[in-house]
Amino acid sequence: FSGWVGDQDPTFFGLRVALGNMLDSARHNYVGYGSDTGGYRSGEKRTKELFLRWAQLSTFTTLFENGGEGEHRPWMFDDETVEIYRNFVNIHYSLAPFFFSAGNEVYRLGTSVMEPQALTSNFKMYHDIFVAPITENVTELDVVFPEGGPWVDWWNHSIVYGDAKIERYQAPLDRYPVFRRQGSIIPLYANGHAHAEERTMFRRVAGHMPLPRHEPPRGHVVDNYQSQ
């Protein structure tokens, strides 16, 4: 259920363009989408910082793809890039059950998994995950927290931020401003990159196999489960 948002330059401006296109897609109720991590074009040298910040953004969208012109292989930067990139790829894979569940529900409702937040480039992923994208080469930023929390730091569960607050957030290169809604239940694969058989089994057991849309499904959908 994912598409992509065009070809961008390998710059932080290109990252902002891609993010803007994703937020616009959400406002038009596209279910899910992503962008070419690091930018598709090769007009300028792709920096390590840009590549990792873009990969971190891609982690928390429904489509994480890495390709295009120029160098996109993490091991061609350095060992730190490989380690950080691998960690975020594993997080993305672990979120697959969450994306399946949320995508199934928003498709039924005619909305988007991504929920743009007013007056910022921040967004929620289906109510429960809040992301404050890094769109410049910085390691700290002010985060405007939305209502609907409190919000628990993804990396340190002992840190909780209140609703409608502005907080200074430290984001070294291996950390991204991501938070989960306190009290939420986010389905995850325990081991990151699950085997295809495990992914298929999850969709069957949880009722997330795609439903045909050329005619109304039998029964009704309640809490992401197909009831007969």
PyMOL CGO cylinders between C-alpha atoms (Angstrom):
from pymol import cmd
from pymol.cgo import CYLINDER

trace = [
    CYLINDER, 0.00, 0.00, 0.00, 3.02, 2.29, -0.35, 0.3, 1, 1, 1, 1, 1, 1,
    CYLINDER, 3.02, 2.29, -0.35, 4.20, 4.61, -3.08, 0.3, 1, 1, 1, 1, 1, 1,
    CYLINDER, 4.20, 4.61, -3.08, 7.09, 7.05, -3.32, 0.3, 1, 1, 1, 1, 1, 1,
    CYLINDER, 7.09, 7.05, -3.32, 7.24, 10.82, -3.66, 0.3, 1, 1, 1, 1, 1, 1,
    CYLINDER, 7.24, 10.82, -3.66, 9.48, 11.53, -6.65, 0.3, 1, 1, 1, 1, 1, 1,
    CYLINDER, 9.48, 11.53, -6.65, 13.18, 12.18, -7.23, 0.3, 1, 1, 1, 1, 1, 1,
    CYLINDER, 13.18, 12.18, -7.23, 15.09, 14.59, -4.96, 0.3, 1, 1, 1, 1, 1, 1,
    CYLINDER, 15.09, 14.59, -4.96, 18.62, 15.99, -4.80, 0.3, 1, 1, 1, 1, 1, 1,
    CYLINDER, 18.62, 15.99, -4.80, 21.09, 14.48, -2.27, 0.3, 1, 1, 1, 1, 1, 1,
    CYLINDER, 21.09, 14.48, -2.27, 20.92, 17.54, 0.00, 0.3, 1, 1, 1, 1, 1, 1,
    CYLINDER, 20.92, 17.54, 0.00, 19.06, 18.56, 3.11, 0.3, 1, 1, 1, 1, 1, 1,
    CYLINDER, 19.06, 18.56, 3.11, 16.91, 20.74, 0.86, 0.3, 1, 1, 1, 1, 1, 1,
    CYLINDER, 16.91, 20.74, 0.86, 16.06, 17.58, -1.08, 0.3, 1, 1, 1, 1, 1, 1,
    CYLINDER, 16.06, 17.58, -1.08, 15.17, 15.85, 2.18, 0.3, 1, 1, 1, 1, 1, 1,
    CYLINDER, 15.17, 15.85, 2.18, 12.83, 18.72, 3.06, 0.3, 1, 1, 1, 1, 1, 1,
    CYLINDER, 12.83, 18.72, 3.06, 11.19, 18.47, -0.37, 0.3, 1, 1, 1, 1, 1, 1,
    CYLINDER, 11.19, 18.47, -0.37, 10.65, 14.72, 0.07, 0.3, 1, 1, 1, 1, 1, 1,
    CYLINDER, 10.65, 14.72, 0.07, 9.20, 15.23, 3.55, 0.3, 1, 1, 1, 1, 1, 1,
    CYLINDER, 9.20, 15.23, 3.55, 6.92, 17.99, 2.28, 0.3, 1, 1, 1, 1, 1, 1,
    CYLINDER, 6.92, 17.99, 2.28, 5.64, 15.70, -0.46, 0.3, 1, 1, 1, 1, 1, 1,
    CYLINDER, 5.64, 15.70, -0.46, 4.92, 13.00, 2.09, 0.3, 1, 1, 1, 1, 1, 1,
    CYLINDER, 4.92, 13.00, 2.09, 3.02, 15.39, 4.34, 0.3, 1, 1, 1, 1, 1, 1,
    CYLINDER, 3.02, 15.39, 4.34, 1.01, 16.63, 1.34, 0.3, 1, 1, 1, 1, 1, 1,
    CYLINDER, 1.01, 16.63, 1.34, 0.26, 13.01, 0.40, 0.3, 1, 1, 1, 1, 1, 1,
    CYLINDER, 0.26, 13.01, 0.40, -1.05, 12.44, 3.93, 0.3, 1, 1, 1, 1, 1, 1,
    CYLINDER, -1.05, 12.44, 3.93, -3.33, 15.46, 3.65, 0.3, 1, 1, 1, 1, 1, 1,
    CYLINDER, -3.33, 15.46, 3.65, -4.73, 13.91, 0.46, 0.3, 1, 1, 1, 1, 1, 1,
    CYLINDER, -4.73, 13.91, 0.46, -5.32, 10.61, 2.30, 0.3, 1, 1, 1, 1, 1, 1,
    CYLINDER, -5.32, 10.61, 2.30, -2.75, 8.43, 0.56, 0.3, 1, 1, 1, 1, 1, 1,
    CYLINDER, -2.75, 8.43, 0.56, -2.31, 5.40, 2.80, 0.3, 1, 1, 1, 1, 1, 1,
    CYLINDER, -2.31, 5.40, 2.80, 1.49, 5.13, 2.91, 0.3, 1, 1, 1, 1, 1, 1,
    CYLINDER, 1.49, 5.13, 2.91, 4.63, 6.16, 1.05, 0.3, 1, 1, 1, 1, 1, 1,
    CYLINDER, 4.63, 6.16, 1.05, 8.34, 6.83, 1.33, 0.3, 1, 1, 1, 1, 1, 1,
    CYLINDER, 8.34, 6.83, 1.33, 11.21, 8.44, -0.53, 0.3, 1, 1, 1, 1, 1, 1,
    CYLINDER, 11.21, 8.44, -0.53, 14.57, 7.48, -2.02, 0.3, 1, 1, 1, 1, 1, 1,
    CYLINDER, 14.57, 7.48, -2.02, 16.84, 7.44, 1.04, 0.3, 1, 1, 1, 1, 1, 1,
    CYLINDER, 16.84, 7.44, 1.04, 19.67, 9.89, 0.54, 0.3, 1, 1, 1, 1, 1, 1,
    CYLINDER, 19.67, 9.89, 0.54, 18.00, 11.41, -2.51, 0.3, 1, 1, 1, 1, 1, 1,
    CYLINDER, 18.00, 11.41, -2.51, 17.70, 9.83, -5.95, 0.3, 1, 1, 1, 1, 1, 1,
    CYLINDER, 17.70, 9.83, -5.95, 19.75, 12.32, -7.94, 0.3, 1, 1, 1, 1, 1, 1,
    CYLINDER, 19.75, 12.32, -7.94, 23.53, 12.63, -7.99, 0.3, 1, 1, 1, 1, 1, 1,
    CYLINDER, 23.53, 12.63, -7.99, 24.09, 16.33, -8.61, 0.3, 1, 1, 1, 1, 1, 1,
    CYLINDER, 24.09, 16.33, -8.61, 26.07, 16.80, -5.38, 0.3, 1, 1, 1, 1, 1, 1,
    CYLINDER, 26.07, 16.80, -5.38, 28.17, 14.52, -3.19, 0.3, 1, 1, 1, 1, 1, 1,
    CYLINDER, 28.17, 14.52, -3.19, 25.97, 12.66, -0.71, 0.3, 1, 1, 1, 1, 1, 1,
    CYLINDER, 25.97, 12.66, -0.71, 27.28, 13.26, 2.80, 0.3, 1, 1, 1, 1, 1, 1,
    CYLINDER, 27.28, 13.26, 2.80, 27.28, 10.75, 5.64, 0.3, 1, 1, 1, 1, 1, 1,
    CYLINDER, 27.28, 10.75, 5.64, 25.14, 13.05, 7.79, 0.3, 1, 1, 1, 1, 1, 1,
    CYLINDER, 25.14, 13.05, 7.79, 22.51, 13.51, 5.10, 0.3, 1, 1, 1, 1, 1, 1,
    CYLINDER, 22.51, 13.51, 5.10, 22.43, 9.80, 4.28, 0.3, 1, 1, 1, 1, 1, 1,
    CYLINDER, 22.43, 9.80, 4.28, 21.89, 8.78, 7.91, 0.3, 1, 1, 1, 1, 1, 1,
    CYLINDER, 21.89, 8.78, 7.91, 19.30, 11.44, 8.71, 0.3, 1, 1, 1, 1, 1, 1,
    CYLINDER, 19.30, 11.44, 8.71, 17.36, 10.44, 5.62, 0.3, 1, 1, 1, 1, 1, 1,
    CYLINDER, 17.36, 10.44, 5.62, 17.61, 6.75, 6.55, 0.3, 1, 1, 1, 1, 1, 1,
    CYLINDER, 17.61, 6.75, 6.55, 16.30, 7.58, 10.03, 0.3, 1, 1, 1, 1, 1, 1,
    CYLINDER, 16.30, 7.58, 10.03, 13.33, 9.41, 8.52, 0.3, 1, 1, 1, 1, 1, 1,
    CYLINDER, 13.33, 9.41, 8.52, 12.67, 6.46, 6.20, 0.3, 1, 1, 1, 1, 1, 1,
    CYLINDER, 12.67, 6.46, 6.20, 12.69, 4.11, 9.19, 0.3, 1, 1, 1, 1, 1, 1,
    CYLINDER, 12.69, 4.11, 9.19, 9.48, 5.65, 10.50, 0.3, 1, 1, 1, 1, 1, 1,
    CYLINDER, 9.48, 5.65, 10.50, 7.61, 5.74, 7.19, 0.3, 1, 1, 1, 1, 1, 1,
    CYLINDER, 7.61, 5.74, 7.19, 5.83, 2.79, 5.64, 0.3, 1, 1, 1, 1, 1, 1,
    CYLINDER, 5.83, 2.79, 5.64, 8.26, 2.54, 2.71, 0.3, 1, 1, 1, 1, 1, 1,
    CYLINDER, 8.26, 2.54, 2.71, 12.03, 2.47, 3.25, 0.3, 1, 1, 1, 1, 1, 1,
    CYLINDER, 12.03, 2.47, 3.25, 13.87, 2.26, -0.07, 0.3, 1, 1, 1, 1, 1, 1,
    CYLINDER, 13.87, 2.26, -0.07, 17.50, 3.01, -0.77, 0.3, 1, 1, 1, 1, 1, 1,
    CYLINDER, 17.50, 3.01, -0.77, 18.46, 3.59, -4.36, 0.3, 1, 1, 1, 1, 1, 1,
    CYLINDER, 18.46, 3.59, -4.36, 19.19, 6.06, -7.10, 0.3, 1, 1, 1, 1, 1, 1,
    CYLINDER, 19.19, 6.06, -7.10, 22.17, 7.70, -8.71, 0.3, 1, 1, 1, 1, 1, 1,
    CYLINDER, 22.17, 7.70, -8.71, 25.51, 8.00, -6.95, 0.3, 1, 1, 1, 1, 1, 1,
    CYLINDER, 25.51, 8.00, -6.95, 26.74, 6.18, -3.84, 0.3, 1, 1, 1, 1, 1, 1,
    CYLINDER, 26.74, 6.18, -3.84, 24.03, 4.76, -1.56, 0.3, 1, 1, 1, 1, 1, 1,
    CYLINDER, 24.03, 4.76, -1.56, 25.88, 1.86, 0.07, 0.3, 1, 1, 1, 1, 1, 1,
    CYLINDER, 25.88, 1.86, 0.07, 26.40, 2.52, 3.80, 0.3, 1, 1, 1, 1, 1, 1,
    CYLINDER, 26.40, 2.52, 3.80, 29.68, 0.58, 3.95, 0.3, 1, 1, 1, 1, 1, 1,
    CYLINDER, 29.68, 0.58, 3.95, 31.18, 3.00, 1.42, 0.3, 1, 1, 1, 1, 1, 1,
    CYLINDER, 31.18, 3.00, 1.42, 31.04, 5.77, 4.05, 0.3, 1, 1, 1, 1, 1, 1,
    CYLINDER, 31.04, 5.77, 4.05, 32.56, 4.22, 7.19, 0.3, 1, 1, 1, 1, 1, 1,
    CYLINDER, 32.56, 4.22, 7.19, 31.96, 1.64, 9.93, 0.3, 1, 1, 1, 1, 1, 1,
    CYLINDER, 31.96, 1.64, 9.93, 29.91, 4.03, 12.06, 0.3, 1, 1, 1, 1, 1, 1,
    CYLINDER, 29.91, 4.03, 12.06, 27.53, 4.59, 9.16, 0.3, 1, 1, 1, 1, 1, 1,
    CYLINDER, 27.53, 4.59, 9.16, 27.07, 0.83, 8.75, 0.3, 1, 1, 1, 1, 1, 1,
    CYLINDER, 27.07, 0.83, 8.75, 26.33, 0.35, 12.45, 0.3, 1, 1, 1, 1, 1, 1,
    CYLINDER, 26.33, 0.35, 12.45, 23.81, 3.20, 12.65, 0.3, 1, 1, 1, 1, 1, 1,
    CYLINDER, 23.81, 3.20, 12.65, 22.18, 2.27, 9.34, 0.3, 1, 1, 1, 1, 1, 1,
    CYLINDER, 22.18, 2.27, 9.34, 21.82, -1.38, 10.36, 0.3, 1, 1, 1, 1, 1, 1,
    CYLINDER, 21.82, -1.38, 10.36, 20.20, -0.42, 13.67, 0.3, 1, 1, 1, 1, 1, 1,
    CYLINDER, 20.20, -0.42, 13.67, 17.57, 1.72, 11.99, 0.3, 1, 1, 1, 1, 1, 1,
    CYLINDER, 17.57, 1.72, 11.99, 16.87, -0.82, 9.25, 0.3, 1, 1, 1, 1, 1, 1,
    CYLINDER, 16.87, -0.82, 9.25, 16.20, -3.38, 11.99, 0.3, 1, 1, 1, 1, 1, 1,
    CYLINDER, 16.20, -3.38, 11.99, 13.84, -0.95, 13.71, 0.3, 1, 1, 1, 1, 1, 1,
    CYLINDER, 13.84, -0.95, 13.71, 11.97, -0.48, 10.43, 0.3, 1, 1, 1, 1, 1, 1,
    CYLINDER, 11.97, -0.48, 10.43, 11.60, -4.23, 9.97, 0.3, 1, 1, 1, 1, 1, 1,
    CYLINDER, 11.60, -4.23, 9.97, 10.47, -4.65, 13.58, 0.3, 1, 1, 1, 1, 1, 1,
    CYLINDER, 10.47, -4.65, 13.58, 7.69, -2.11, 12.92, 0.3, 1, 1, 1, 1, 1, 1,
    CYLINDER, 7.69, -2.11, 12.92, 6.18, -4.21, 10.11, 0.3, 1, 1, 1, 1, 1, 1,
    CYLINDER, 6.18, -4.21, 10.11, 3.26, -5.51, 12.26, 0.3, 1, 1, 1, 1, 1, 1,
    CYLINDER, 3.26, -5.51, 12.26, 2.47, -1.93, 13.28, 0.3, 1, 1, 1, 1, 1, 1,
    CYLINDER, 2.47, -1.93, 13.28, 2.51, -0.79, 9.64, 0.3, 1, 1, 1, 1, 1, 1,
    CYLINDER, 2.51, -0.79, 9.64, 0.33, -3.75, 8.57, 0.3, 1, 1, 1, 1, 1, 1,
    CYLINDER, 0.33, -3.75, 8.57, -2.21, -3.06, 11.30, 0.3, 1, 1, 1, 1, 1, 1,
    CYLINDER, -2.21, -3.06, 11.30, -2.30, 0.71, 10.82, 0.3, 1, 1, 1, 1, 1, 1,
    CYLINDER, -2.30, 0.71, 10.82, -2.36, 0.43, 7.02, 0.3, 1, 1, 1, 1, 1, 1,
    CYLINDER, -2.36, 0.43, 7.02, -5.28, -1.98, 7.12, 0.3, 1, 1, 1, 1, 1, 1,
    CYLINDER, -5.28, -1.98, 7.12, -7.27, 0.35, 9.34, 0.3, 1, 1, 1, 1, 1, 1,
    CYLINDER, -7.27, 0.35, 9.34, -6.59, 3.63, 7.54, 0.3, 1, 1, 1, 1, 1, 1,
    CYLINDER, -6.59, 3.63, 7.54, -7.28, 2.02, 4.16, 0.3, 1, 1, 1, 1, 1, 1,
    CYLINDER, -7.28, 2.02, 4.16, -10.70, 1.02, 5.47, 0.3, 1, 1, 1, 1, 1, 1,
    CYLINDER, -10.70, 1.02, 5.47, -11.27, 4.55, 6.79, 0.3, 1, 1, 1, 1, 1, 1,
    CYLINDER, -11.27, 4.55, 6.79, -9.90, 6.34, 3.71, 0.3, 1, 1, 1, 1, 1, 1,
    CYLINDER, -9.90, 6.34, 3.71, -7.13, 8.17, 5.57, 0.3, 1, 1, 1, 1, 1, 1,
    CYLINDER, -7.13, 8.17, 5.57, -3.33, 7.99, 5.91, 0.3, 1, 1, 1, 1, 1, 1,
    CYLINDER, -3.33, 7.99, 5.91, -0.97, 6.26, 8.30, 0.3, 1, 1, 1, 1, 1, 1,
    CYLINDER, -0.97, 6.26, 8.30, 0.98, 9.53, 8.53, 0.3, 1, 1, 1, 1, 1, 1,
    CYLINDER, 0.98, 9.53, 8.53, -0.71, 12.34, 10.47, 0.3, 1, 1, 1, 1, 1, 1,
    CYLINDER, -0.71, 12.34, 10.47, 0.86, 15.79, 9.83, 0.3, 1, 1, 1, 1, 1, 1,
    CYLINDER, 0.86, 15.79, 9.83, 1.05, 18.14, 12.80, 0.3, 1, 1, 1, 1, 1, 1,
    CYLINDER, 1.05, 18.14, 12.80, -0.02, 21.75, 12.36, 0.3, 1, 1, 1, 1, 1, 1,
    CYLINDER, -0.02, 21.75, 12.36, 2.61, 24.49, 11.80, 0.3, 1, 1, 1, 1, 1, 1,
    CYLINDER, 2.61, 24.49, 11.80, 5.56, 22.05, 11.86, 0.3, 1, 1, 1, 1, 1, 1,
    CYLINDER, 5.56, 22.05, 11.86, 7.10, 19.30, 9.73, 0.3, 1, 1, 1, 1, 1, 1,
    CYLINDER, 7.10, 19.30, 9.73, 6.41, 16.83, 12.55, 0.3, 1, 1, 1, 1, 1, 1,
    CYLINDER, 6.41, 16.83, 12.55, 4.02, 13.93, 12.18, 0.3, 1, 1, 1, 1, 1, 1,
    CYLINDER, 4.02, 13.93, 12.18, 2.44, 11.02, 14.00, 0.3, 1, 1, 1, 1, 1, 1,
    CYLINDER, 2.44, 11.02, 14.00, 2.27, 7.50, 12.64, 0.3, 1, 1, 1, 1, 1, 1,
    CYLINDER, 2.27, 7.50, 12.64, -1.27, 6.30, 13.34, 0.3, 1, 1, 1, 1, 1, 1,
    CYLINDER, -1.27, 6.30, 13.34, -1.71, 8.15, 16.63, 0.3, 1, 1, 1, 1, 1, 1,
    CYLINDER, -1.71, 8.15, 16.63, 0.92, 6.27, 18.62, 0.3, 1, 1, 1, 1, 1, 1,
    CYLINDER, 0.92, 6.27, 18.62, 4.36, 7.21, 17.23, 0.3, 1, 1, 1, 1, 1, 1,
    CYLINDER, 4.36, 7.21, 17.23, 5.43, 10.84, 17.08, 0.3, 1, 1, 1, 1, 1, 1,
    CYLINDER, 5.43, 10.84, 17.08, 8.35, 11.87, 14.84, 0.3, 1, 1, 1, 1, 1, 1,
    CYLINDER, 8.35, 11.87, 14.84, 10.13, 15.24, 14.76, 0.3, 1, 1, 1, 1, 1, 1,
    CYLINDER, 10.13, 15.24, 14.76, 12.22, 15.01, 11.55, 0.3, 1, 1, 1, 1, 1, 1,
    CYLINDER, 12.22, 15.01, 11.55, 15.75, 16.41, 11.40, 0.3, 1, 1, 1, 1, 1, 1,
    CYLINDER, 15.75, 16.41, 11.40, 15.92, 18.40, 8.17, 0.3, 1, 1, 1, 1, 1, 1,
    CYLINDER, 15.92, 18.40, 8.17, 19.27, 20.15, 8.67, 0.3, 1, 1, 1, 1, 1, 1,
    CYLINDER, 19.27, 20.15, 8.67, 22.77, 19.04, 9.66, 0.3, 1, 1, 1, 1, 1, 1,
    CYLINDER, 22.77, 19.04, 9.66, 22.26, 19.51, 13.41, 0.3, 1, 1, 1, 1, 1, 1,
    CYLINDER, 22.26, 19.51, 13.41, 22.53, 17.39, 16.55, 0.3, 1, 1, 1, 1, 1, 1,
    CYLINDER, 22.53, 17.39, 16.55, 19.97, 19.22, 18.69, 0.3, 1, 1, 1, 1, 1, 1,
    CYLINDER, 19.97, 19.22, 18.69, 16.64, 20.85, 17.98, 0.3, 1, 1, 1, 1, 1, 1,
    CYLINDER, 16.64, 20.85, 17.98, 13.49, 22.20, 19.58, 0.3, 1, 1, 1, 1, 1, 1,
    CYLINDER, 13.49, 22.20, 19.58, 10.66, 19.66, 19.48, 0.3, 1, 1, 1, 1, 1, 1,
    CYLINDER, 10.66, 19.66, 19.48, 7.05, 20.81, 19.64, 0.3, 1, 1, 1, 1, 1, 1,
    CYLINDER, 7.05, 20.81, 19.64, 5.12, 17.98, 21.28, 0.3, 1, 1, 1, 1, 1, 1,
    CYLINDER, 5.12, 17.98, 21.28, 1.51, 17.50, 20.20, 0.3, 1, 1, 1, 1, 1, 1,
    CYLINDER, 1.51, 17.50, 20.20, -1.54, 16.77, 22.27, 0.3, 1, 1, 1, 1, 1, 1,
    CYLINDER, -1.54, 16.77, 22.27, -2.50, 13.14, 22.74, 0.3, 1, 1, 1, 1, 1, 1,
    CYLINDER, -2.50, 13.14, 22.74, 0.44, 12.13, 24.93, 0.3, 1, 1, 1, 1, 1, 1,
    CYLINDER, 0.44, 12.13, 24.93, 2.32, 12.08, 27.22, 0.3, 1, 1, 1, 1, 1, 1,
    CYLINDER, 2.32, 12.08, 27.22, 5.17, 11.05, 24.92, 0.3, 1, 1, 1, 1, 1, 1,
    CYLINDER, 5.17, 11.05, 24.92, 7.84, 8.52, 25.91, 0.3, 1, 1, 1, 1, 1, 1,
    CYLINDER, 7.84, 8.52, 25.91, 11.33, 8.82, 24.43, 0.3, 1, 1, 1, 1, 1, 1,
    CYLINDER, 11.33, 8.82, 24.43, 11.91, 5.92, 22.02, 0.3, 1, 1, 1, 1, 1, 1,
    CYLINDER, 11.91, 5.92, 22.02, 15.50, 5.46, 23.26, 0.3, 1, 1, 1, 1, 1, 1,
    CYLINDER, 15.50, 5.46, 23.26, 15.03, 6.03, 26.99, 0.3, 1, 1, 1, 1, 1, 1,
    CYLINDER, 15.03, 6.03, 26.99, 11.66, 5.00, 28.39, 0.3, 1, 1, 1, 1, 1, 1,
    CYLINDER, 11.66, 5.00, 28.39, 12.32, 6.82, 31.66, 0.3, 1, 1, 1, 1, 1, 1,
    CYLINDER, 12.32, 6.82, 31.66, 12.06, 10.17, 29.84, 0.3, 1, 1, 1, 1, 1, 1,
    CYLINDER, 12.06, 10.17, 29.84, 8.49, 11.36, 29.29, 0.3, 1, 1, 1, 1, 1, 1,
    CYLINDER, 8.49, 11.36, 29.29, 7.41, 14.63, 27.65, 0.3, 1, 1, 1, 1, 1, 1,
    CYLINDER, 7.41, 14.63, 27.65, 4.09, 16.37, 28.27, 0.3, 1, 1, 1, 1, 1, 1,
    CYLINDER, 4.09, 16.37, 28.27, 1.46, 17.51, 25.80, 0.3, 1, 1, 1, 1, 1, 1,
    CYLINDER, 1.46, 17.51, 25.80, 1.82, 20.77, 23.91, 0.3, 1, 1, 1, 1, 1, 1,
    CYLINDER, 1.82, 20.77, 23.91, 5.32, 21.44, 25.20, 0.3, 1, 1, 1, 1, 1, 1,
    CYLINDER, 5.32, 21.44, 25.20, 8.45, 22.71, 23.46, 0.3, 1, 1, 1, 1, 1, 1,
    CYLINDER, 8.45, 22.71, 23.46, 11.58, 20.88, 24.59, 0.3, 1, 1, 1, 1, 1, 1,
    CYLINDER, 11.58, 20.88, 24.59, 15.22, 21.04, 23.51, 0.3, 1, 1, 1, 1, 1, 1,
    CYLINDER, 15.22, 21.04, 23.51, 16.21, 17.57, 22.30, 0.3, 1, 1, 1, 1, 1, 1,
    CYLINDER, 16.21, 17.57, 22.30, 19.71, 16.16, 21.93, 0.3, 1, 1, 1, 1, 1, 1,
    CYLINDER, 19.71, 16.16, 21.93, 20.05, 14.06, 18.76, 0.3, 1, 1, 1, 1, 1, 1,
    CYLINDER, 20.05, 14.06, 18.76, 23.57, 12.76, 18.09, 0.3, 1, 1, 1, 1, 1, 1,
    CYLINDER, 23.57, 12.76, 18.09, 23.99, 11.00, 14.77, 0.3, 1, 1, 1, 1, 1, 1,
    CYLINDER, 23.99, 11.00, 14.77, 22.87, 7.63, 16.15, 0.3, 1, 1, 1, 1, 1, 1,
    CYLINDER, 22.87, 7.63, 16.15, 19.65, 8.98, 17.67, 0.3, 1, 1, 1, 1, 1, 1,
    CYLINDER, 19.65, 8.98, 17.67, 16.48, 10.42, 16.13, 0.3, 1, 1, 1, 1, 1, 1,
    CYLINDER, 16.48, 10.42, 16.13, 13.62, 12.38, 17.77, 0.3, 1, 1, 1, 1, 1, 1,
    CYLINDER, 13.62, 12.38, 17.77, 10.99, 9.64, 17.97, 0.3, 1, 1, 1, 1, 1, 1,
    CYLINDER, 10.99, 9.64, 17.97, 8.47, 9.07, 20.75, 0.3, 1, 1, 1, 1, 1, 1,
    CYLINDER, 8.47, 9.07, 20.75, 5.63, 6.70, 21.52, 0.3, 1, 1, 1, 1, 1, 1,
    CYLINDER, 5.63, 6.70, 21.52, 2.36, 7.64, 23.16, 0.3, 1, 1, 1, 1, 1, 1,
    CYLINDER, 2.36, 7.64, 23.16, 2.36, 6.59, 26.80, 0.3, 1, 1, 1, 1, 1, 1,
    CYLINDER, 2.36, 6.59, 26.80, 0.06, 3.62, 27.31, 0.3, 1, 1, 1, 1, 1, 1,
    CYLINDER, 0.06, 3.62, 27.31, 0.01, 2.66, 23.62, 0.3, 1, 1, 1, 1, 1, 1,
    CYLINDER, 0.01, 2.66, 23.62, 0.52, -0.91, 22.42, 0.3, 1, 1, 1, 1, 1, 1,
    CYLINDER, 0.52, -0.91, 22.42, 2.74, -1.01, 19.33, 0.3, 1, 1, 1, 1, 1, 1,
    CYLINDER, 2.74, -1.01, 19.33, 3.01, -4.48, 17.72, 0.3, 1, 1, 1, 1, 1, 1,
    CYLINDER, 3.01, -4.48, 17.72, 6.61, -5.31, 16.80, 0.3, 1, 1, 1, 1, 1, 1,
    CYLINDER, 6.61, -5.31, 16.80, 8.61, -8.22, 15.50, 0.3, 1, 1, 1, 1, 1, 1,
    CYLINDER, 8.61, -8.22, 15.50, 10.87, -9.23, 18.35, 0.3, 1, 1, 1, 1, 1, 1,
    CYLINDER, 10.87, -9.23, 18.35, 13.91, -9.94, 16.16, 0.3, 1, 1, 1, 1, 1, 1,
    CYLINDER, 13.91, -9.94, 16.16, 13.76, -7.10, 13.69, 0.3, 1, 1, 1, 1, 1, 1,
    CYLINDER, 13.76, -7.10, 13.69, 13.99, -8.64, 10.24, 0.3, 1, 1, 1, 1, 1, 1,
    CYLINDER, 13.99, -8.64, 10.24, 11.55, -11.53, 10.48, 0.3, 1, 1, 1, 1, 1, 1,
    CYLINDER, 11.55, -11.53, 10.48, 11.58, -14.31, 7.92, 0.3, 1, 1, 1, 1, 1, 1,
    CYLINDER, 11.58, -14.31, 7.92, 8.97, -14.23, 5.16, 0.3, 1, 1, 1, 1, 1, 1,
    CYLINDER, 8.97, -14.23, 5.16, 7.20, -17.22, 6.73, 0.3, 1, 1, 1, 1, 1, 1,
    CYLINDER, 7.20, -17.22, 6.73, 6.84, -15.37, 10.04, 0.3, 1, 1, 1, 1, 1, 1,
    CYLINDER, 6.84, -15.37, 10.04, 5.51, -12.25, 8.32, 0.3, 1, 1, 1, 1, 1, 1,
    CYLINDER, 5.51, -12.25, 8.32, 2.90, -14.29, 6.42, 0.3, 1, 1, 1, 1, 1, 1,
    CYLINDER, 2.90, -14.29, 6.42, 1.89, -16.13, 9.59, 0.3, 1, 1, 1, 1, 1, 1,
    CYLINDER, 1.89, -16.13, 9.59, 1.43, -12.84, 11.45, 0.3, 1, 1, 1, 1, 1, 1,
    CYLINDER, 1.43, -12.84, 11.45, -0.86, -11.45, 8.76, 0.3, 1, 1, 1, 1, 1, 1,
    CYLINDER, -0.86, -11.45, 8.76, -2.95, -14.62, 8.76, 0.3, 1, 1, 1, 1, 1, 1,
    CYLINDER, -2.95, -14.62, 8.76, -3.25, -14.92, 12.52, 0.3, 1, 1, 1, 1, 1, 1,
    CYLINDER, -3.25, -14.92, 12.52, -3.93, -11.22, 13.14, 0.3, 1, 1, 1, 1, 1, 1,
    CYLINDER, -3.93, -11.22, 13.14, -6.34, -10.88, 10.23, 0.3, 1, 1, 1, 1, 1, 1,
    CYLINDER, -6.34, -10.88, 10.23, -4.16, -8.49, 8.26, 0.3, 1, 1, 1, 1, 1, 1,
    CYLINDER, -4.16, -8.49, 8.26, -4.12, -10.26, 4.91, 0.3, 1, 1, 1, 1, 1, 1,
    CYLINDER, -4.12, -10.26, 4.91, -5.37, -7.78, 2.29, 0.3, 1, 1, 1, 1, 1, 1,
    CYLINDER, -5.37, -7.78, 2.29, -9.12, -7.80, 1.85, 0.3, 1, 1, 1, 1, 1, 1,
    CYLINDER, -9.12, -7.80, 1.85, -10.58, -7.61, -1.68, 0.3, 1, 1, 1, 1, 1, 1,
    CYLINDER, -10.58, -7.61, -1.68, -11.86, -4.11, -2.37, 0.3, 1, 1, 1, 1, 1, 1,
    CYLINDER, -11.86, -4.11, -2.37, -13.92, -4.70, -5.50, 0.3, 1, 1, 1, 1, 1, 1,
    CYLINDER, -13.92, -4.70, -5.50, -16.84, -5.64, -3.25, 0.3, 1, 1, 1, 1, 1, 1,
    CYLINDER, -16.84, -5.64, -3.25, -17.60, -5.07, 0.46, 0.3, 1, 1, 1, 1, 1, 1,
    CYLINDER, -17.60, -5.07, 0.46, -15.95, -7.69, 2.69, 0.3, 1, 1, 1, 1, 1, 1,
    CYLINDER, -15.95, -7.69, 2.69, -18.23, -10.10, 4.51, 0.3, 1, 1, 1, 1, 1, 1,
    CYLINDER, -18.23, -10.10, 4.51, -18.87, -9.20, 8.10, 0.3, 1, 1, 1, 1, 1, 1,
    CYLINDER, -18.87, -9.20, 8.10, -17.29, -6.09, 9.55, 0.3, 1, 1, 1, 1, 1, 1,
    CYLINDER, -17.29, -6.09, 9.55, -13.89, -4.95, 10.76, 0.3, 1, 1, 1, 1, 1, 1,
    CYLINDER, -13.89, -4.95, 10.76, -13.43, -4.34, 14.48, 0.3, 1, 1, 1, 1, 1, 1,
    CYLINDER, -13.43, -4.34, 14.48, -10.07, -3.38, 15.94, 0.3, 1, 1, 1, 1, 1, 1,
    CYLINDER, -10.07, -3.38, 15.94, -8.24, -4.54, 12.80, 0.3, 1, 1, 1, 1, 1, 1,
    CYLINDER, -8.24, -4.54, 12.80, -9.71, -8.04, 12.94, 0.3, 1, 1, 1, 1, 1, 1,
    CYLINDER, -9.71, -8.04, 12.94, -12.09, -9.46, 10.37, 0.3, 1, 1, 1, 1, 1, 1,
    CYLINDER, -12.09, -9.46, 10.37, -15.32, -10.57, 12.02, 0.3, 1, 1, 1, 1, 1, 1,
    CYLINDER, -15.32, -10.57, 12.02, -17.63, -12.97, 10.21, 0.3, 1, 1, 1, 1, 1, 1,
]
cmd.load_cgo(trace, "trace")
